[in-house]
Amino acid sequence: MIATGCEDKNVRVYYLATSSDQPLKVFTGHLAKVFHVRWSPLREGILCSGSDDGTVRIWDYTQDACINVLSGHAAPVRGLMWNTEVPYLLISGRSIFLSFPVNLFIVFCFDIL
């Protein structure tokens, strides 16, 4: 499966083994275009999306739902990277990095010089 972020504010999931151009799922909720999407390396069916609305949404593919909204950026989100050993998500934008422990909701902010 592949997940895509779209200018229409949605996240779409496609199954590449079929010839259909229709997505298996469409996740809605962002208020601006979705710039970045990443699947979790630790939990199957979990993906995150970063948007120009300054939020990151955590989606559960199996539940068809947004299970968390991470905010803290005043600027658009431009990069997402899951830690491959612990459930942390590194989020980058224009001015700061945020590191979210996905299950604990503690935020660490670092200014970029």
Secondary structure, 3 states (H helix, E strand, C coil): CEEEECCCCCEEEECCCCCCCCCCEEECCCCCCEEEEEECCCCCCEEEEEECCCCEEEEECCCCEEEEEECCCCCCCCEEEECCCCCEEEEECCCEEEEEECCCCCCEEEECC
